[in-house]
Amino acid sequence: MSPTPEVIAHVIFGEGPSWCSDGTIVCTSVAEGRLYRVWPGERRSEVFAETKGGPNSCAPAADGGFLVTQNGGIDFSLFKLPGFGDLPPLSPVTPGLQYVAPDGTVT
């Protein structure tokens, strides 16, 4: 019998988690166009950056920021996915790479 998985945070359509040297995890929310910072031991998360669009993954940068792969955005509200509830409206951006500074500023 397999153990029940432990949930440490709820992130809508989370992808691309990156472990950070301070013990936190930063991951994307593709449907919300956000990056979240997660404190696993505290089972809490908070919005770290508003990337808009559809951030698929993030990787730590040498200066403490993150590089984000950005698909530009998909309107997931059109699909009526079970368990997702009300999703925020689509806020499209240009697909490509984004840089998120340590303070959450997105370029």
C-alpha positions as CSV (number, residue, x, y, z in Angstrom):
1,M,0.0,0.0,0.0
2,S,1.5,3.4,-1.0
3,P,1.6,6.3,1.4
4,T,-0.7,9.2,0.8
5,P,1.2,12.1,-0.8
6,E,1.8,15.1,1.4
7,V,0.6,18.5,0.1
8,I,2.8,21.4,1.1
9,A,1.1,24.2,-0.9
10,H,-1.7,24.7,-3.3
11,V,-0.6,26.3,-6.6
12,I,-3.0,26.3,-9.5
13,F,-1.5,24.3,-12.4
14,G,1.9,24.5,-10.8
15,E,5.0,23.6,-12.9
16,G,8.8,24.0,-13.0
17,P,9.7,23.9,-9.3
18,S,13.2,25.1,-8.3
19,W,14.8,24.4,-5.0
20,C,16.5,27.4,-3.5
21,S,19.5,27.6,-1.2
22,D,17.4,29.1,1.6
23,G,15.2,25.9,1.7
24,T,12.3,27.4,-0.2
25,I,10.9,26.3,-3.6
26,V,9.9,28.7,-6.4
27,C,7.4,27.3,-8.9
28,T,5.2,28.7,-11.7
29,S,1.4,28.8,-11.9
30,V,0.7,28.4,-15.6
31,A,-3.0,29.3,-15.3
32,E,-2.4,32.4,-13.1
33,G,0.7,33.8,-14.7
34,R,2.6,33.9,-11.4
35,L,5.6,32.6,-9.6
36,Y,5.1,31.4,-6.1
37,R,7.6,31.0,-3.3
38,V,6.8,28.0,-1.1
39,W,8.1,27.3,2.5
40,P,7.7,23.5,2.7
41,G,8.2,23.2,6.4
42,E,5.5,25.8,7.1
43,R,3.1,24.6,4.4
44,R,2.7,28.1,3.1
45,S,3.2,29.9,-0.2
46,E,3.0,33.5,-1.4
47,V,3.1,35.2,-4.8
48,F,6.7,36.1,-5.7
49,A,6.1,37.6,-9.1
50,E,3.3,38.4,-11.6
51,T,4.7,37.2,-14.9
52,K,1.3,37.2,-16.7
53,G,0.9,34.9,-19.6
54,G,1.7,31.3,-19.0
55,P,5.0,30.7,-17.2
56,N,6.0,27.0,-17.7
57,S,9.2,26.7,-15.7
58,C,11.7,28.7,-13.8
59,A,15.4,28.2,-13.1
60,P,17.6,30.1,-10.5
61,A,19.9,32.8,-11.9
62,A,23.3,33.5,-10.4
63,D,22.1,36.8,-8.8
64,G,19.2,35.2,-6.9
65,G,16.6,35.9,-9.6
66,F,15.0,33.4,-11.9
67,L,14.8,32.8,-15.6
68,V,11.2,31.9,-16.7
69,T,10.1,30.1,-19.8
70,Q,6.9,31.9,-21.0
71,N,4.3,30.4,-23.4
72,G,2.5,33.7,-23.7
73,G,-0.7,32.5,-22.1
74,I,-3.6,30.0,-22.5
75,D,-7.1,30.9,-21.4
76,F,-7.7,27.8,-19.2
77,S,-11.2,29.2,-18.2
78,L,-12.4,28.1,-21.6
79,F,-11.8,24.4,-20.8
80,K,-14.0,24.2,-17.6
81,L,-11.4,21.9,-16.0
82,P,-12.7,20.0,-12.9
83,G,-11.1,21.0,-9.6
84,F,-9.8,24.4,-10.9
85,G,-12.7,26.6,-9.9
86,D,-12.7,30.2,-11.1
87,L,-9.5,31.1,-12.9
88,P,-8.3,34.6,-13.4
89,P,-8.8,36.2,-16.8
90,L,-6.0,35.6,-19.4
91,S,-3.4,38.3,-19.4
92,P,-1.3,37.4,-22.5
93,V,2.4,38.4,-23.0
94,T,5.0,37.8,-25.7
95,P,6.3,34.2,-25.5
96,G,9.9,33.7,-24.8
97,L,12.3,34.0,-21.8
98,Q,11.6,36.4,-18.9
99,Y,13.9,37.4,-16.1
100,V,12.5,37.8,-12.6
101,A,14.8,39.8,-10.2
102,P,15.2,38.9,-6.6
103,D,12.6,41.6,-5.7
104,G,10.0,40.0,-8.0
105,T,10.4,42.6,-10.8
106,V,9.7,41.0,-14.2
107,T,11.5,41.9,-17.5
